[in-house]
Amino acid sequence: MKKALVLALSAALLIPVAAQARDTTHYLTIKDVIAEATAAGKLDGSVKFYFGTKPAGAKIVQVGASTSKKTNAFGKSDEKACSWALQSALIYMQNAAKAAGANAVVNLNSNYKNVVYKSTSKYECHAGAVMAGVALKGDFARVR
């Protein structure tokens, strides 16, 4: 009886470890998340985001800005959790750009675990059973 109880408890302890170990990589559409954050008033439109590119005439104010944001993924779809994580990262970048005197974040790329993923239309997110995360890096700039 005692051995069965020890085995049952050991098995129960392993379940959360296995669930947390999931790390699914997603490449999701940027524009939908920006539209959702703007409509909700989380992004105010004063800072433009240029993923994977720098518009002509952009004057760099600060090189190498970065952020890594995670969110609770429990009970959410991976896509919803990833959207929340990207929104948090964009809000951070918006506020930091404004503080640096910039009105844009250019050359913006996903940078999860310091591995760059460049795209003008998609971002990289990693989702597990409990957490989802997005990492970004880019440059702050003044654009017309």
N, C-alpha and C positions, 0 to 999 in steps of 0.2 A: 504494500500500500504506500509506504513512504517513498519507495523508488518511483512509483507511478506519479506521485505528486511532484517529485523533483523533476521528472521528465516533462510533465505538463507545464510546470513553471518555466523550465528552460525553453521549451517550444514557444511559449507565450512571449518571452523576452526576445526571441529571435524575429518575431513577426514585424515589430516596428523597425528593426534594423534593415530587414529586407525591403520593407516599403519605402524607407527613407533613401535607400541606395539607388532608387530609380533616378536617372538623369537623362531625360529625353530632350534631344535637340530639336528645336523648331525654327523655321525660317518663315516669318509672318509678315504680312503687309503693313507698311509704315503708315500710309495715308489714312487708313481707317482709324488707327489709334490717335493720330493727330486730330482728325476731325472730331472724334469722340471727346477728347480732352478739351478741345476748343469749345465745343458745344456746351460742355459742362462748366466752362469758365475756369478750368484748371490751367490752361494756357491762354494768355491774353492777346496773342497775335503780334505783340511788339517785337518778338524775336522770331526770325525765320530759321528753319532747319534745312540744311542742304546735305543730304546723305550721299556720301561717296563722291562729292564734287565741290567745286568752289566756283561761284559765278564770276564772270568777267568783271573786273574793277573792284573786287572785294579787297579791302584793306585789313590785313590781319592785325588784331589788337593783342591777342594772346595765343601762343602755340601750346598744344598738348593738354587741353582741358579734358578731364575724364571723370566718370562716375560709375559706380556699380550699385545697383539697387535690387533688392530682393523683396518679395512679398509672400504672404501666407497663401499657399495654394490649396490648403485643405478644403475639400468640398466644392472647389471651383474646377471648371474645365481648364486644361492647360492653356488654351487660347485666352480665356478670361484672365487667368493669373498672369500670363505674359503681357497682356495689355496693361494691366495695373502696374507691373514692373517697369514697362517702357514709359508709361505716363509719369511715374515717379522720377525716372531718369531725365525725361525731357523737362519736367518742372524744375529740377535741380539745375540743368544746363541753362534754361531760360533765365533763372534768377542770377546765376553766376555770370552769364554773359552781360546782363544789364548792369551788374555791379562792376564789371570790367569796362563799361562804356561801349559795349558792342550791341548790335541789333541783329546779329545772325550767328549761327553756329555752322561752320563750313567744314568740308572734309570729314563729315561725321560718319563714323563706322562703328559697327559692333566690335567689341574687344573682350570677349569672354575668356577669362584666364590668360589674358595677354596674347590671344590669337585673333588677329584681325580678320573680320568678314566684311568685305566691301560690296555694297549694293546700293543702288539709287532707289529701290522700291521695297526692300525687305530688311528685317532686322533679325538677329539671332537671339533666341531665348532658350534657357535650359530650365526644364520643369521636372520636379520630383513629386512625391506624394504629399510633401509638407511645404516645400518652398519652390518658388520660381524666381529666376534672376536674369537680369539684363545688364550688360556693361557697355558703355559707350566712350568713345574718345573723339575729339575734334578740336577745331580751332575757333576762337571767338574772332569775329570780324565786323567791320562796318560795311554795309552794302547800301546801294541806292535803291 
